[in-house]
Amino acid sequence: MSNATDSAGKIPPETRPAESDSGGDSGPRPTIKINVMHGSSQHEFHLPAQSTFGDVKKLLVNKTGLEPVEQRLFFRGIEKGDNLHLHLEGVKDKSKLLLLEGTASKERKLEETRKQNVMSKAFEAIAGVRAEVDKLSNRVTSIEVAIDGGNKASEKEFLVLTELLMSQLLKLDGIEAEGEAKLQRKAEVNRVQNLVDKLDSLKARNANPFSNSSNAVKVTTQWETFDSGMESLDAPSDNPSSTKVTQEWERFD
């Protein structure tokens, strides 16, 4: 029996041929550790050597917040495509990769910054309009209280308040807003329009107050009734008296 075999006829482990890394998928794939440098940060991953650079980008999404299309991976100074395999490009255990942000990432961040600035300016502008409308609303309420109390407001006050409210509508129309700021602008526009409508209603009441018209009709009716009564009472008393006097003078003559 050959020395190359043991008593059971099996080949001893030390004399077996080494398995090739590329010998199919039957055996476990070797795992390597890589470090990805991103600015001042460093991210460490353990993954199969046969992984692609695209696989690395997927792992980097949660670490960096960058989508795969926004990432550029470099190894030894050369940018690598998503479909290239790590082990075939020479990436080994403890190798270092460099991550840079792509143009798409920079454009997205610029757009987000622009939207944030627009929204911030919109909130500030809307808050300024809201403060002015609060003051105008108080003046409209004062007019309403006066009219309800039977007093009249000047026509100039209605004119001035209407113009001021319309100017606030123009300000709101000129505010560029998105998202929540757009909803707030719409709410403020509705508020101003409601105040304008209310002011128009108060103006009509001020010009022709319903309560005053009712009283005037009532008083006029009473005076007309009183006058007609006086005429009916005086007429019979005047005529007989006049006739009687005439007859007496005629007899005297």
VEXBAKOL-723794 format. One record per residue (C-alpha): x, y, z; residue in three letters. Coordinates in steps of 0.05 Angstrom, whole numbers, plus 5000, padded with zeros to 4 digits. Each point is the difference from the previous one (the first is absolute). Layout:
# VEXBAKOL-723794
XYZALA...
END
This chain:
# VEXBAKOL-723794
500050005000MET502750684981SER502350495054ASN495750524966ALA493849665029THR498149855071ASP497449335026SER492950184977ALA502250144930GLY498950755005LYS504850544979ILE502950365060PRO498050745005PRO507250244992GLU500649654933THR493450234970ARG500450514943PRO498350725020ALA493050244979GLU500050574951SER496350645020ASP496549974933SER497949285006GLY492650154996GLY494850195052ASP500349355039SER504650285054GLY499550635044PRO502650634968ARG505950345034PRO498250645038THR504450614999ILE500050655040LYS500450654962ILE500350735023ASN496450544961VAL502650715011MET494850554993HIS502450695018GLY502049985073SER496049365011SER502149284992GLN495149424991HIS501949275011GLU496549424966PHE500849244999HIS497549694936LEU501649444950PRO506050134956ALA495849844939GLN495450605015SER499650574950THR501350735011PHE492550104990GLY498949565061ASP504650455040VAL496150614978LYS493549685026LYS503249905068LEU502350725000LEU492950284992VAL498349925074ASN506850255021LYS500350634957THR492950154978GLY502450004928LEU496349594948GLU504349534957PRO499350464940VAL502850565042GLU506349615019GLN506849954967ARG504649445025LEU507550014987PHE505249465012PHE507350174990ARG498150674969GLY495449704947ILE492450065001GLU496749314998LYS493649814965GLY494249695038ASP500549334964ASN507449885014LEU501749485053HIS504550185059LEU504649394997HIS500950064924LEU502150735008GLU505249835053GLY496050195062VAL502449575058LYS499049965074ASP501250685034LYS500150364933SER497850734999LYS495050324953LEU498450734990LEU492950274995LEU498550664967LEU493350334988GLU497650014929GLY497050594962THR492949735013ALA501250045075SER502550714997LYS494250224957GLU495049675048ARG503150345060LYS499950674965LEU492749904983GLU498449815072GLU503750615025THR496250444951ARG493349725023LYS501850105073GLN501950734986ASN493650124961VAL495849695055MET503650405055SER498850654963LYS492849814986ALA498649865074PHE503150665019GLU496050394948ALA493549665018ILE501150145074ALA500950744983GLY493550024961VAL496449625055ARG502150535051ALA497350564956GLU493549634987VAL499149905075ASP500150765009LYS495150104942LEU495449465028SER499750375066ASN497950644964ARG494549624962VAL497649725066THR499750705030SER495750244942ILE495349405009GLU499250155074VAL498550734985ALA494749834948ILE496849485045ASP499550545053GLY496150464953GLY505850454981ASN502650164931LYS507149954973ALA503150484951SER500249804927GLU507450165000LYS501349465051GLU496949484954PHE504050244941LEU506650005037VAL499049315031LEU498049704933THR506250284966GLU504549755057LEU497149304996LEU500849984924MET507350205008SER501049405046GLN497049554947LEU505150274950LEU505649855049LYS497649295009LEU499549914924ASP507250204993GLY502649495051ILE503349384969GLU498149425043ALA500349245000GLU497549455046GLY497650235068GLU501550734983ALA495349954940LYS494449755046LEU501150575049GLN499850514943ARG493449714975LYS497050035069ALA502050735008GLU497250184932VAL493349705020ASN500250395065ARG501250664965VAL494449864949GLN495249855057ASN501750665033LEU498850374935VAL493249674993ASP498350165071LYS502050724990LEU495550064939ASP494249735041SER501350505056LEU500550564949LYS493049834974ALA497249985071ARG503450665015ASN496850344940ALA493049705011ASN499549735070PRO494149535006PHE498350205071SER500050754985ASN495649904938SER494949615042SER499650555052ASN499250544947ALA494249654968VAL496749895067LYS500650735021VAL497550264933THR494049555003THR498350255070GLN500550734978TRP495649884940GLU494849675043THR500350565050PHE499250544946ASP494149664968SER496749945067GLY500750735015MET497050184933GLU494049565011SER498950295070LEU500850744981ASP495750004938ALA493249895031PRO501250515056SER502450564953ASP494449984949ASN493950045047PRO503150565039SER501350404938SER492949894976THR497150205066LYS503850665003VAL497950194930THR492849875015GLN500350435063GLU503050604963TRP494749944946GLU494550025052ARG503150615033PHE500250384936ASP
END
